[in-house]
Amino acid sequence: MFFDEDGDLAHEFYTEVRSQVSGVVTWTMKRVFEHLTPQGEVELPFARLSGDIPLVMQESLSIQNPAHMQHDDFF
């Protein structure tokens, strides 16, 4: 997310550009890359895990860990 010069917050910013070719006026959208400030790190109300973790996490109070399985068996 970025802030623009006006303080607006968005993923991307666009501006309308007028072009005239052979007497025909057309309007197109051009993406803005200049004068943007990154929002930076945002503190979330609760912790989240990164999507890069290749593990499935599950909490279940009814399933007990069998005695033959050690902690190292999961990794």
All heavy atoms as a GROMACS GRO file, in nm:
protein
  611
    1MET      N    1   0.084  -0.117   0.000
    1MET     CA    2   0.000   0.000   0.000
    1MET      C    3   0.089   0.124   0.000
    1MET      O    4   0.196   0.124   0.059
    1MET     CB    5  -0.091   0.000   0.122
    1MET     CG    6  -0.181  -0.122   0.136
    1MET     SD    7  -0.329  -0.115   0.039
    1MET     CE    8  -0.425   0.000   0.127
    2PHE      N    9   0.040   0.226  -0.067
    2PHE     CA   10   0.118   0.349  -0.081
    2PHE      C   11   0.032   0.472  -0.052
    2PHE      O   12  -0.090   0.470  -0.071
    2PHE     CB   13   0.171   0.362  -0.224
    2PHE     CG   14   0.268   0.254  -0.261
    2PHE    CD1   15   0.225   0.138  -0.323
    2PHE    CD2   16   0.402   0.269  -0.235
    2PHE    CE1   17   0.314   0.039  -0.358
    2PHE    CE2   18   0.492   0.170  -0.269
    2PHE     CZ   19   0.448   0.055  -0.330
    3PHE      N   20   0.097   0.578  -0.006
    3PHE     CA   21   0.034   0.709   0.009
    3PHE      C   22   0.076   0.795  -0.109
    3PHE      O   23   0.193   0.794  -0.147
    3PHE     CB   24   0.078   0.778   0.139
    3PHE     CG   25   0.025   0.714   0.263
    3PHE    CD1   26   0.106   0.637   0.343
    3PHE    CD2   27  -0.108   0.734   0.300
    3PHE    CE1   28   0.056   0.578   0.458
    3PHE    CE2   29  -0.158   0.676   0.415
    3PHE     CZ   30  -0.076   0.598   0.495
    4ASP      N   31  -0.017   0.872  -0.164
    4ASP     CA   32   0.020   0.966  -0.269
    4ASP      C   33   0.043   1.104  -0.208
    4ASP      O   34   0.044   1.120  -0.086
    4ASP     CB   35  -0.085   0.970  -0.381
    4ASP     CG   36  -0.217   1.032  -0.338
    4ASP    OD1   37  -0.235   1.057  -0.217
    4ASP    OD2   38  -0.301   1.055  -0.425
    5GLU      N   39   0.062   1.205  -0.292
    5GLU     CA   40   0.091   1.340  -0.245
    5GLU      C   41  -0.024   1.399  -0.163
    5GLU      O   42  -0.003   1.484  -0.076
    5GLU     CB   43   0.120   1.432  -0.363
    5GLU     CG   44   0.246   1.395  -0.437
    5GLU     CD   45   0.262   1.474  -0.564
    5GLU    OE1   46   0.160   1.503  -0.631
    5GLU    OE2   47   0.377   1.509  -0.596
    6ASP      N   48  -0.148   1.355  -0.191
    6ASP     CA   49  -0.264   1.407  -0.119
    6ASP      C   50  -0.293   1.332   0.011
    6ASP      O   51  -0.385   1.368   0.083
    6ASP     CB   52  -0.389   1.398  -0.208
    6ASP     CG   53  -0.375   1.480  -0.335
    6ASP    OD1   54  -0.306   1.583  -0.329
    6ASP    OD2   55  -0.432   1.440  -0.438
    7GLY      N   56  -0.217   1.225   0.037
    7GLY     CA   57  -0.239   1.147   0.158
    7GLY      C   58  -0.336   1.032   0.139
    7GLY      O   59  -0.375   0.967   0.236
    8ASP      N   60  -0.379   1.007   0.016
    8ASP     CA   61  -0.469   0.894  -0.012
    8ASP      C   62  -0.390   0.764  -0.007
    8ASP      O   63  -0.274   0.759  -0.047
    8ASP     CB   64  -0.533   0.910  -0.149
    8ASP     CG   65  -0.626   1.031  -0.156
    8ASP    OD1   66  -0.686   1.064  -0.053
    8ASP    OD2   67  -0.636   1.091  -0.264
    9LEU      N   68  -0.454   0.657   0.040
    9LEU     CA   69  -0.390   0.526   0.055
    9LEU      C   70  -0.451   0.429  -0.044
    9LEU      O   71  -0.573   0.417  -0.054
    9LEU     CB   72  -0.410   0.475   0.197
    9LEU     CG   73  -0.352   0.339   0.232
    9LEU    CD1   74  -0.199   0.344   0.227
    9LEU    CD2   75  -0.397   0.295   0.370
   10ALA      N   76  -0.366   0.359  -0.123
   10ALA     CA   77  -0.416   0.261  -0.220
   10ALA      C   78  -0.302   0.169  -0.263
   10ALA      O   79  -0.185   0.195  -0.237
   10ALA     CB   80  -0.473   0.332  -0.342
   11HIS      N   81  -0.340   0.059  -0.330
   11HIS     CA   82  -0.241  -0.032  -0.386
   11HIS      C   83  -0.176   0.028  -0.510
   11HIS      O   84  -0.057   0.014  -0.532
   11HIS     CB   85  -0.305  -0.166  -0.423
   11HIS     CG   86  -0.342  -0.250  -0.306
   11HIS    ND1   87  -0.250  -0.321  -0.234
   11HIS    CD2   88  -0.460  -0.271  -0.246
   11HIS    CE1   89  -0.311  -0.384  -0.136
   11HIS    NE2   90  -0.439  -0.355  -0.141
   12GLU      N   91  -0.257   0.092  -0.595
   12GLU     CA   92  -0.209   0.152  -0.719
   12GLU      C   93  -0.279   0.285  -0.741
   12GLU      O   94  -0.393   0.304  -0.698
   12GLU     CB   95  -0.240   0.060  -0.838
   12GLU     CG   96  -0.175  -0.075  -0.831
   12GLU     CD   97  -0.221  -0.165  -0.944
   12GLU    OE1   98  -0.330  -0.141  -1.000
   12GLU    OE2   99  -0.149  -0.258  -0.976
   13PHE      N  100  -0.211   0.376  -0.811
   13PHE     CA  101  -0.269   0.504  -0.846
   13PHE      C  102  -0.263   0.522  -0.996
   13PHE      O  103  -0.167   0.482  -1.061
   13PHE     CB  104  -0.193   0.619  -0.777
   13PHE     CG  105  -0.216   0.624  -0.629
   13PHE    CD1  106  -0.132   0.560  -0.541
   13PHE    CD2  107  -0.324   0.695  -0.579
   13PHE    CE1  108  -0.153   0.565  -0.405
   13PHE    CE2  109  -0.347   0.701  -0.443
   13PHE     CZ  110  -0.261   0.636  -0.356
   14TYR      N  111  -0.369   0.583  -1.051
   14TYR     CA  112  -0.378   0.608  -1.195
   14TYR      C  113  -0.417   0.753  -1.219
   14TYR      O  114  -0.481   0.816  -1.136
   14TYR     CB  115  -0.483   0.517  -1.259
   14TYR     CG  116  -0.443   0.372  -1.260
   14TYR    CD1  117  -0.473   0.288  -1.153
   14TYR    CD2  118  -0.374   0.318  -1.367
   14TYR    CE1  119  -0.435   0.155  -1.153
   14TYR    CE2  120  -0.336   0.185  -1.370
   14TYR     CZ  121  -0.367   0.105  -1.262
   14TYR     OH  122  -0.329  -0.026  -1.263
   15THR      N  123  -0.379   0.804  -1.336
   15THR     CA  124  -0.419   0.936  -1.379
   15THR      C  125  -0.472   0.927  -1.522
   15THR      O  126  -0.429   0.839  -1.598
   15THR     CB  127  -0.302   1.037  -1.370
   15THR    OG1  128  -0.349   1.166  -1.402
   15THR    CG2  129  -0.188   0.998  -1.461
   16GLU      N  130  -0.565   1.014  -1.556
   16GLU     CA  131  -0.618   1.016  -1.692
   16GLU      C  132  -0.525   1.095  -1.782
   16GLU      O  133  -0.479   1.203  -1.747
   16GLU     CB  134  -0.757   1.080  -1.695
   16GLU     CG  135  -0.863   0.995  -1.630
   16GLU     CD  136  -1.000   1.060  -1.640
   16GLU    OE1  137  -1.008   1.183  -1.624
   16GLU    OE2  138  -1.097   0.988  -1.664
   17VAL      N  139  -0.498   1.041  -1.900
   17VAL     CA  140  -0.409   1.105  -1.996
   17VAL      C  141  -0.487   1.125  -2.126
   17VAL      O  142  -0.548   1.032  -2.178
   17VAL     CB  143  -0.284   1.019  -2.023
   17VAL    CG1  144  -0.195   1.084  -2.126
   17VAL    CG2  145  -0.209   0.994  -1.895
   18ARG      N  146  -0.485   1.249  -2.176
   18ARG     CA  147  -0.554   1.282  -2.300
   18ARG      C  148  -0.455   1.273  -2.416
   18ARG      O  149  -0.345   1.327  -2.409
   18ARG     CB  150  -0.610   1.424  -2.293
   18ARG     CG  151  -0.683   1.468  -2.415
   18ARG     CD  152  -0.734   1.610  -2.394
   18ARG     NE  153  -0.815   1.653  -2.504
   18ARG     CZ  154  -0.778   1.745  -2.593
   18ARG    NH1  155  -0.662   1.804  -2.581
   18ARG    NH2  156  -0.858   1.777  -2.691
   19SER      N  157  -0.494   1.203  -2.521
   19SER     CA  158  -0.410   1.197  -2.640
   19SER      C  159  -0.497   1.224  -2.762
   19SER      O  160  -0.614   1.189  -2.767
   19SER     CB  161  -0.342   1.060  -2.652
   19SER     OG  162  -0.436   0.958  -2.660
   20GLN      N  163  -0.436   1.289  -2.860
   20GLN     CA  164  -0.509   1.325  -2.982
   20GLN      C  165  -0.429   1.274  -3.102
   20GLN      O  166  -0.315   1.315  -3.124
   20GLN     CB  167  -0.528   1.476  -2.990
   20GLN     CG  168  -0.611   1.520  -3.105
   20GLN     CD  169  -0.642   1.669  -3.097
   20GLN    OE1  170  -0.605   1.737  -3.003
   20GLN    NE2  171  -0.711   1.719  -3.198
   21VAL      N  172  -0.489   1.185  -3.179
   21VAL     CA  173  -0.426   1.130  -3.298
   21VAL      C  174  -0.521   1.153  -3.416
   21VAL      O  175  -0.636   1.108  -3.413
   21VAL     CB  176  -0.396   0.979  -3.280
   21VAL    CG1  177  -0.334   0.922  -3.406
   21VAL    CG2  178  -0.307   0.956  -3.161
   22SER      N  179  -0.474   1.221  -3.515
   22SER     CA  180  -0.552   1.250  -3.638
   22SER      C  181  -0.686   1.316  -3.604
   22SER      O  182  -0.790   1.281  -3.662
   22SER     CB  183  -0.575   1.122  -3.717
   22SER     OG  184  -0.453   1.066  -3.756
   23GLY      N  185  -0.687   1.405  -3.508
   23GLY     CA  186  -0.809   1.476  -3.473
   23GLY      C  187  -0.902   1.400  -3.380
   23GLY      O  188  -1.004   1.452  -3.339
   24VAL      N  189  -0.869   1.276  -3.347
   24VAL     CA  190  -0.953   1.196  -3.257
   24VAL      C  191  -0.893   1.202  -3.117
   24VAL      O  192  -0.777   1.168  -3.095
   24VAL     CB  193  -0.961   1.048  -3.305
   24VAL    CG1  194  -1.042   0.966  -3.207
   24VAL    CG2  195  -1.017   1.042  -3.445
   25VAL      N  196  -0.974   1.247  -3.022
   25VAL     CA  197  -0.929   1.260  -2.884
   25VAL      C  198  -0.968   1.134  -2.807
   25VAL      O  199  -1.084   1.092  -2.810
   25VAL     CB  200  -0.991   1.384  -2.816
   25VAL    CG1  201  -0.950   1.391  -2.671
   25VAL    CG2  202  -0.951   1.510  -2.891
   26THR      N  203  -0.871   1.073  -2.741
   26THR     CA  204  -0.898   0.957  -2.657
   26THR      C  205  -0.840   0.981  -2.518
   26THR      O  206  -0.742   1.052  -2.501
   26THR     CB  207  -0.837   0.828  -2.716
   26THR    OG1  208  -0.696   0.846  -2.728
   26THR    CG2  209  -0.896   0.796  -2.852
   27TRP      N  210  -0.903   0.922  -2.421
   27TRP     CA  211  -0.857   0.930  -2.282
   27TRP      C  212  -0.817   0.790  -2.238
   27TRP      O  213  -0.890   0.694  -2.258
   27TRP     CB  214  -0.967   0.983  -2.191
   27TRP     CG  215  -0.999   1.126  -2.217
   27TRP    CD1  216  -1.089   1.175  -2.306
   27TRP    CD2  217  -0.939   1.238  -2.153
   27TRP    NE1  218  -1.091   1.313  -2.303
   27TRP    CE2  219  -0.999   1.354  -2.208
   27TRP    CE3  220  -0.842   1.254  -2.056
   27TRP    CZ2  221  -0.964   1.482  -2.168
   27TRP    CZ3  222  -0.809   1.382  -2.016
   27TRP    CH2  223  -0.868   1.494  -2.072
   28THR      N  224  -0.700   0.780  -2.178
   28THR     CA  225  -0.653   0.651  -2.127
   28THR      C  226  -0.607   0.669  -1.982
   28THR      O  227  -0.585   0.781  -1.936
   28THR     CB  228  -0.536   0.595  -2.210
   28THR    OG1  229  -0.431   0.690  -2.211
   28THR    CG2  230  -0.579   0.566  -2.352
   29MET      N  231  -0.591   0.559  -1.913
   29MET     CA  232  -0.543   0.561  -1.774
   29MET      C  233  -0.395   0.524  -1.774
   29MET      O  234  -0.355   0.425  -1.836
   29MET     CB  235  -0.622   0.463  -1.689
   29MET     CG  236  -0.771   0.492  -1.684
   29MET     SD  237  -0.810   0.648  -1.605
   29MET     CE  238  -0.774   0.611  -1.437
   30LYS      N  239  -0.315   0.604  -1.704
   30LYS     CA  240  -0.173   0.578  -1.693
   30LYS      C  241  -0.140   0.557  -1.545
   30LYS      O  242  -0.183   0.636  -1.460
   30LYS     CB  243  -0.092   0.696  -1.748
   30LYS     CG  244   0.056   0.677  -1.737
   30LYS     CD  245   0.130   0.798  -1.790
   30LYS     CE  246   0.280   0.781  -1.766
   30LYS     NZ  247   0.353   0.902  -1.801
   31ARG      N  248  -0.067   0.450  -1.516
   31ARG     CA  249  -0.030   0.421  -1.377
   31ARG      C  250   0.075   0.519  -1.328
   31ARG      O  251   0.169   0.552  -1.400
   31ARG     CB  252   0.021   0.278  -1.366
   31ARG     CG  253   0.041   0.233  -1.224
   31ARG     CD  254   0.063   0.086  -1.216
   31ARG     NE  255   0.095   0.051  -1.078
   31ARG     CZ  256   0.145  -0.063  -1.040
   31ARG    NH1  257   0.168  -0.156  -1.130
   31ARG    NH2  258   0.171  -0.087  -0.915
   32VAL      N  259   0.059   0.565  -1.205
   32VAL     CA  260   0.150   0.662  -1.144
   32VAL      C  261   0.252   0.587  -1.059
   32VAL      O  262   0.216   0.504  -0.975
   32VAL     CB  263   0.073   0.762  -1.056
   32VAL    CG1  264   0.168   0.857  -0.987
   32VAL    CG2  265  -0.028   0.838  -1.140
   33PHE      N  266   0.382   0.616  -1.081
   33PHE     CA  267   0.489   0.555  -1.004
   33PHE      C  268   0.568   0.657  -0.921
   33PHE      O  269   0.641   0.621  -0.831
   33PHE     CB  270   0.587   0.482  -1.096
   33PHE     CG  271   0.527   0.361  -1.164
   33PHE    CD1  272   0.482   0.369  -1.293
   33PHE    CD2  273   0.515   0.241  -1.098
   33PHE    CE1  274   0.426   0.260  -1.357
   33PHE    CE2  275   0.460   0.130  -1.160
   33PHE     CZ  276   0.415   0.140  -1.290
   34GLU      N  277   0.554   0.786  -0.955
   34GLU     CA  278   0.633   0.889  -0.890
   34GLU      C  279   0.557   0.948  -0.771
   34GLU      O  280   0.435   0.950  -0.769
   34GLU     CB  281   0.665   1.003  -0.988
   34GLU     CG  282   0.749   0.962  -1.107
   34GLU     CD  283   0.667   0.903  -1.219
   34GLU    OE1  284   0.549   0.938  -1.232
   34GLU    OE2  285   0.721   0.818  -1.292
   35HIS      N  286   0.633   0.998  -0.675
   35HIS     CA  287   0.579   1.071  -0.559
   35HIS      C  288   0.487   0.984  -0.473
   35HIS      O  289   0.387   1.032  -0.420
   35HIS     CB  290   0.507   1.198  -0.602
   35HIS     CG  291   0.589   1.285  -0.692
   35HIS    ND1  292   0.701   1.351  -0.648
   35HIS    CD2  293   0.578   1.316  -0.823
   35HIS    CE1  294   0.754   1.419  -0.746
   35HIS    NE2  295   0.682   1.399  -0.856
   36LEU      N  296   0.518   0.855  -0.461
   36LEU     CA  297   0.443   0.765  -0.374
   36LEU      C  298   0.530   0.726  -0.256
   36LEU      O  299   0.650   0.705  -0.269
   36LEU     CB  300   0.400   0.640  -0.449
   36LEU     CG  301   0.308   0.661  -0.569
   36LEU    CD1  302   0.278   0.528  -0.636
   36LEU    CD2  303   0.180   0.729  -0.526
   37THR      N  304   0.468   0.715  -0.138
   37THR     CA  305   0.538   0.678  -0.016
   37THR      C  306   0.484   0.544   0.033
   37THR      O  307   0.362   0.530   0.052
   37THR     CB  308   0.515   0.784   0.093
   37THR    OG1  309   0.553   0.911   0.041
   37THR    CG2  310   0.596   0.753   0.216
   38PRO      N  311   0.570   0.444   0.055
   38PRO     CA  312   0.520   0.316   0.107
   38PRO      C  313   0.458   0.332   0.245
   38PRO      O  314   0.504   0.412   0.326
   38PRO     CB  315   0.644   0.228   0.114
   38PRO     CG  316   0.748   0.297   0.034
   38PRO     CD  317   0.713   0.441   0.030
   39GLN      N  318   0.354   0.255   0.270
   39GLN     CA  319   0.287   0.262   0.401
   39GLN      C  320   0.376   0.203   0.511
   39GLN      O  321   0.374   0.249   0.622
   39GLN     CB  322   0.154   0.186   0.396
   39GLN     CG  323   0.077   0.191   0.526
   39GLN     CD  324  -0.050   0.111   0.520
   39GLN    OE1  325  -0.069   0.029   0.432
   39GLN    NE2  326  -0.138   0.133   0.616
   40GLY      N  327   0.452   0.099   0.479
   40GLY     CA  328   0.539   0.037   0.578
   40GLY      C  329   0.468  -0.075   0.652
   40GLY      O  330   0.362  -0.122   0.614
   41GLU      N  331   0.530  -0.117   0.762
   41GLU     CA  332   0.475  -0.225   0.845
   41GLU      C  333   0.353  -0.175   0.921
   41GLU      O  334   0.354  -0.067   0.978
   41GLU     CB  335   0.580  -0.274   0.945
   41GLU     CG  336   0.702  -0.338   0.880
   41GLU     CD  337   0.671  -0.474   0.820
   41GLU    OE1  338   0.588  -0.547   0.876
   41GLU    OE2  339   0.732  -0.506   0.717
   42VAL      N  340   0.247  -0.257   0.922
   42VAL     CA  341   0.124  -0.221   0.992
   42VAL      C  342   0.100  -0.325   1.101
   42VAL      O  343   0.099  -0.445   1.075
   42VAL     CB  344   0.004  -0.220   0.895
   42VAL    CG1  345  -0.126  -0.191   0.968
   42VAL    CG2  346   0.028  -0.118   0.786
   43GLU      N  347   0.082  -0.278   1.224
   43GLU     CA  348   0.055  -0.368   1.336
   43GLU      C  349  -0.090  -0.417   1.326
   43GLU      O  350  -0.183  -0.337   1.317
   43GLU     CB  351   0.074  -0.294   1.468
   43GLU     CG  352   0.049  -0.378   1.589
   43GLU     CD  353   0.176  -0.416   1.661
   43GLU    OE1  354   0.282  -0.362   1.629
   43GLU    OE2  355   0.167  -0.502   1.749
   44LEU      N  356  -0.108  -0.549   1.324
   44LEU     CA  357  -0.240  -0.608   1.315
   44LEU      C  358  -0.296  -0.632   1.456
   44LEU      O  359  -0.219  -0.647   1.551
   44LEU     CB  360  -0.234  -0.740   1.238
   44LEU     CG  361  -0.186  -0.727   1.094
   44LEU    CD1  362  -0.169  -0.865   1.032
   44LEU    CD2  363  -0.283  -0.645   1.013
   45PRO      N  364  -0.428  -0.637   1.470
   45PRO     CA  365  -0.486  -0.656   1.603
   45PRO      C  366  -0.454  -0.793   1.664
   45PRO      O  367  -0.457  -0.810   1.784
   45PRO     CB  368  -0.636  -0.640   1.582
   45PRO     CG  369  -0.658  -0.657   1.436
   45PRO     CD  370  -0.530  -0.618   1.368
   46PHE      N  371  -0.421  -0.892   1.581
   46PHE     CA  372  -0.380  -1.023   1.630
   46PHE      C  373  -0.271  -1.077   1.539
   46PHE      O  374  -0.262  -1.039   1.423
   46PHE     CB  375  -0.497  -1.122   1.640
   46PHE     CG  376  -0.583  -1.126   1.518
   46PHE    CD1  377  -0.554  -1.213   1.415
   46PHE    CD2  378  -0.692  -1.041   1.505
   46PHE    CE1  379  -0.632  -1.216   1.301
   46PHE    CE2  380  -0.772  -1.045   1.391
   46PHE     CZ  381  -0.741  -1.132   1.289
   47ALA      N  382  -0.189  -1.166   1.591
   47ALA     CA  383  -0.073  -1.218   1.516
   47ALA      C  384  -0.118  -1.302   1.398
   47ALA      O  385  -0.219  -1.372   1.404
   47ALA     CB  386   0.014  -1.300   1.609
   48ARG      N  387  -0.041  -1.295   1.290
   48ARG     CA  388  -0.066  -1.378   1.172
   48ARG      C  389   0.065  -1.444   1.130
   48ARG      O  390   0.171  -1.387   1.146
   48ARG     CB  391  -0.118  -1.294   1.056
   48ARG     CG  392  -0.253  -1.237   1.084
   48ARG     CD  393  -0.306  -1.173   0.962
   48ARG     NE  394  -0.436  -1.114   0.992
   48ARG     CZ  395  -0.525  -1.083   0.902
   48ARG    NH1  396  -0.500  -1.105   0.776
   48ARG    NH2  397  -0.638  -1.030   0.935
   49LEU      N  398   0.053  -1.562   1.073
   49LEU     CA  399   0.170  -1.634   1.023
   49LEU      C  400   0.193  -1.597   0.877
   49LEU      O  401   0.100  -1.566   0.804
   49LEU     CB  402   0.149  -1.784   1.035
   49LEU     CG  403   0.138  -1.838   1.177
   49LEU    CD1  404   0.106  -1.986   1.171
   49LEU    CD2  405   0.265  -1.814   1.254
   50SER      N  406   0.317  -1.607   0.836
   50SER     CA  407   0.350  -1.582   0.697
   50SER      C  408   0.297  -1.694   0.609
   50SER      O  409   0.292  -1.810   0.651
   50SER     CB  410   0.502  -1.572   0.683
   50SER     OG  411   0.539  -1.572   0.548
   51GLY      N  412   0.258  -1.662   0.488
   51GLY     CA  413   0.211  -1.764   0.394
   51GLY      C  414   0.322  -1.851   0.341
   51GLY      O  415   0.298  -1.949   0.272
   52ASP      N  416   0.447  -1.818   0.374
   52ASP     CA  417   0.562  -1.895   0.328
   52ASP      C  418   0.590  -2.017   0.414
   52ASP      O  419   0.680  -2.094   0.383
   52ASP     CB  420   0.687  -1.807   0.324
   52ASP     CG  421   0.672  -1.694   0.224
   52ASP    OD1  422   0.598  -1.713   0.126
   52ASP    OD2  423   0.734  -1.589   0.244
   53ILE      N  424   0.519  -2.035   0.523
   53ILE     CA  425   0.543  -2.150   0.612
   53ILE      C  426   0.482  -2.274   0.548
   53ILE      O  427   0.360  -2.280   0.526
   53ILE     CB  428   0.482  -2.124   0.751
   53ILE    CG1  429   0.551  -2.004   0.815
   53ILE    CG2  430   0.496  -2.247   0.839
   53ILE    CD1  431   0.494  -1.963   0.948
   54PRO      N  432   0.562  -2.377   0.519
   54PRO     CA  433   0.510  -2.495   0.449
   54PRO      C  434   0.450  -2.599   0.544
   54PRO      O  435   0.467  -2.719   0.524
   54PRO     CB  436   0.635  -2.550   0.379
   54PRO     CG  437   0.745  -2.515   0.473
   54PRO     CD  438   0.707  -2.382   0.533
   55LEU      N  439   0.382  -2.557   0.649
   55LEU     CA  440   0.324  -2.651   0.744
   55LEU      C  441   0.175  -2.625   0.759
   55LEU      O  442   0.128  -2.514   0.743
   55LEU     CB  443   0.389  -2.633   0.882
   55LEU     CG  444   0.540  -2.657   0.891
   55LEU    CD1  445   0.590  -2.620   1.029
   55LEU    CD2  446   0.572  -2.800   0.860
   56VAL      N  447   0.103  -2.729   0.794
   56VAL     CA  448  -0.038  -2.715   0.829
   56VAL      C  449  -0.046  -2.717   0.980
   56VAL      O  450   0.004  -2.808   1.045
   56VAL     CB  451  -0.121  -2.830   0.769
   56VAL    CG1  452  -0.265  -2.821   0.814
   56VAL    CG2  453  -0.109  -2.830   0.618
   57MET      N  454  -0.111  -2.617   1.036
   57MET     CA  455  -0.122  -2.609   1.181
   57MET      C  456  -0.267  -2.637   1.219
   57MET      O  457  -0.360  -2.587   1.156
   57MET     CB  458  -0.078  -2.472   1.230
   57MET     CG  459   0.066  -2.443   1.195
   57MET     SD  460   0.123  -2.288   1.261
   57MET     CE  461   0.147  -2.336   1.430
   58GLN      N  462  -0.284  -2.716   1.325
   58GLN     CA  463  -0.417  -2.754   1.368
   58GLN      C  464  -0.418  -2.762   1.520
   58GLN      O  465  -0.323  -2.810   1.582
   58GLN     CB  466  -0.456  -2.888   1.309
   58GLN     CG  467  -0.589  -2.940   1.356
   58GLN     CD  468  -0.620  -3.076   1.298
   58GLN    OE1  469  -0.550  -3.122   1.208
   58GLN    NE2  470  -0.723  -3.140   1.348
   59GLU      N  471  -0.527  -2.716   1.579
   59GLU     CA  472  -0.543  -2.727   1.723
   59GLU      C  473  -0.664  -2.814   1.748
   59GLU      O  474  -0.772  -2.790   1.696
   59GLU     CB  475  -0.564  -2.590   1.786
   59GLU     CG  476  -0.584  -2.598   1.935
   59GLU     CD  477  -0.608  -2.461   1.996
   59GLU    OE1  478  -0.619  -2.364   1.922
   59GLU    OE2  479  -0.617  -2.455   2.118
   60SER      N  480  -0.645  -2.916   1.827
   60SER     CA  481  -0.754  -3.004   1.862
   60SER      C  482  -0.731  -3.052   2.003
   60SER      O  483  -0.629  -3.113   2.035
   60SER     CB  484  -0.760  -3.122   1.765
   60SER     OG  485  -0.863  -3.209   1.806
   61LEU      N  486  -0.828  -3.028   2.089
   61LEU     CA  487  -0.814  -3.069   2.228
   61LEU      C  488  -0.854  -3.214   2.248
   61LEU      O  489  -0.819  -3.275   2.348
   61LEU     CB  490  -0.900  -2.977   2.317
   61LEU     CG  491  -0.863  -2.829   2.309
   61LEU    CD1  492  -0.961  -2.748   2.394
   61LEU    CD2  493  -0.722  -2.806   2.353
   62SER      N  494  -0.927  -3.273   2.152
   62SER     CA  495  -0.975  -3.410   2.169
   62SER      C  496  -0.873  -3.513   2.122
   62SER      O  497  -0.881  -3.629   2.160
   62SER     CB  498  -1.105  -3.430   2.094
   62SER     OG  499  -1.083  -3.413   1.956
   63ILE      N  500  -0.774  -3.475   2.041
   63ILE     CA  501  -0.674  -3.569   1.991
   63ILE      C  502  -0.551  -3.558   2.079
   63ILE      O  503  -0.497  -3.451   2.099
   63ILE     CB  504  -0.637  -3.540   1.845
   63ILE    CG1  505  -0.760  -3.554   1.757
   63ILE    CG2  506  -0.525  -3.632   1.798
   63ILE    CD1  507  -0.736  -3.515   1.613
   64GLN      N  508  -0.507  -3.671   2.129
   64GLN     CA  509  -0.387  -3.672   2.210
   64GLN      C  510  -0.272  -3.725   2.126
   64GLN      O  511  -0.290  -3.809   2.039
   64GLN     CB  512  -0.406  -3.760   2.334
   64GLN     CG  513  -0.508  -3.703   2.430
   64GLN     CD  514  -0.522  -3.789   2.552
   64GLN    OE1  515  -0.464  -3.897   2.560
   64GLN    NE2  516  -0.600  -3.743   2.647
   65ASN      N  517  -0.153  -3.677   2.155
   65ASN     CA  518  -0.034  -3.720   2.083
   65ASN      C  519   0.001  -3.862   2.126
   65ASN      O  520   0.022  -3.888   2.245
   65ASN     CB  521   0.081  -3.624   2.114
   65ASN     CG  522   0.200  -3.649   2.026
   65ASN    OD1  523   0.191  -3.719   1.926
   65ASN    ND2  524   0.312  -3.591   2.062
   66PRO      N  525   0.007  -3.960   2.033
   66PRO     CA  526   0.045  -4.097   2.070
   66PRO      C  527   0.185  -4.100   2.130
   66PRO      O  528   0.273  -4.022   2.094
   66PRO     CB  529   0.041  -4.173   1.939
   66PRO     CG  530  -0.041  -4.089   1.847
   66PRO     CD  531  -0.025  -3.948   1.894
   67ALA      N  532   0.206  -4.191   2.220
   67ALA     CA  533   0.334  -4.197   2.293
   67ALA      C  534   0.450  -4.234   2.200
   67ALA      O  535   0.563  -4.195   2.226
   67ALA     CB  536   0.324  -4.299   2.406
   68HIS      N  537   0.423  -4.308   2.092
   68HIS     CA  538   0.533  -4.351   2.005
   68HIS      C  539   0.581  -4.239   1.913
   68HIS      O  540   0.687  -4.249   1.853
   68HIS     CB  541   0.491  -4.474   1.922
   68HIS     CG  542   0.386  -4.443   1.819
   68HIS    ND1  543   0.252  -4.442   1.850
   68HIS    CD2  544   0.397  -4.412   1.689
   68HIS    CE1  545   0.183  -4.413   1.741
   68HIS    NE2  546   0.269  -4.394   1.642
   69MET      N  547   0.505  -4.132   1.898
   69MET     CA  548   0.548  -4.023   1.812
   69MET      C  549   0.621  -3.917   1.895
   69MET      O  550   0.574  -3.872   1.996
   69MET     CB  551   0.429  -3.959   1.743
   69MET     CG  552   0.359  -4.052   1.645
   69MET     SD  553   0.229  -3.969   1.555
   69MET     CE  554   0.326  -3.879   1.438
   70GLN      N  555   0.739  -3.885   1.848
   70GLN     CA  556   0.820  -3.783   1.914
   70GLN      C  557   0.804  -3.651   1.839
   70GLN      O  558   0.758  -3.647   1.726
   70GLN     CB  559   0.967  -3.826   1.918
   70GLN     CG  560   0.991  -3.955   1.993
   70GLN     CD  561   0.954  -3.944   2.141
   70GLN    OE1  562   0.981  -3.841   2.202
   70GLN    NE2  563   0.894  -4.046   2.196
   71HIS      N  564   0.850  -3.546   1.900
   71HIS     CA  565   0.844  -3.413   1.840
   71HIS      C  566   0.919  -3.410   1.707
   71HIS      O  567   0.876  -3.346   1.612
   71HIS     CB  568   0.901  -3.310   1.935
   71HIS     CG  569   0.905  -3.172   1.879
   71HIS    ND1  570   0.792  -3.095   1.860
   71HIS    CD2  571   1.008  -3.096   1.834
   71HIS    CE1  572   0.824  -2.980   1.808
   71HIS    NE2  573   0.955  -2.976   1.791
   72ASP      N  574   1.031  -3.480   1.697
   72ASP     CA  575   1.113  -3.479   1.575
   72ASP      C  576   1.045  -3.550   1.458
   72ASP      O  577   1.084  -3.530   1.343
   72ASP     CB  578   1.249  -3.546   1.601
   72ASP     CG  579   1.332  -3.466   1.701
   72ASP    OD1  580   1.308  -3.343   1.711
   72ASP    OD2  581   1.416  -3.524   1.769
   73ASP      N  582   0.944  -3.633   1.483
   73ASP     CA  583   0.874  -3.703   1.376
   73ASP      C  584   0.792  -3.608   1.288
   73ASP      O  585   0.756  -3.641   1.177
   73ASP     CB  586   0.781  -3.812   1.432
   73ASP     CG  587   0.860  -3.925   1.497
   73ASP    OD1  588   0.978  -3.940   1.463
   73ASP    OD2  589   0.801  -3.995   1.582
   74PHE      N  590   0.761  -3.491   1.338
   74PHE     CA  591   0.679  -3.397   1.263
   74PHE      C  592   0.760  -3.312   1.167
   74PHE      O  593   0.705  -3.244   1.084
   74PHE     CB  594   0.601  -3.306   1.360
   74PHE     CG  595   0.499  -3.382   1.440
   74PHE    CD1  596   0.517  -3.408   1.574
   74PHE    CD2  597   0.385  -3.429   1.379
   74PHE    CE1  598   0.425  -3.476   1.646
   74PHE    CE2  599   0.290  -3.498   1.452
   74PHE     CZ  600   0.309  -3.522   1.586
   75PHE      N  601   0.892  -3.309   1.180
   75PHE     CA  602   0.974  -3.220   1.096
   75PHE      C  603   1.067  -3.298   1.009
   75PHE      O  604   1.124  -3.386   1.013
   75PHE     CB  605   1.052  -3.122   1.182
   75PHE     CG  606   0.961  -3.032   1.257
   75PHE    CD1  607   0.935  -3.050   1.390
   75PHE    CD2  608   0.898  -2.926   1.193
   75PHE    CE1  609   0.851  -2.967   1.459
   75PHE    CE2  610   0.815  -2.842   1.261
   75PHE     CZ  611   0.790  -2.862   1.396
   0.00000   0.00000   0.00000
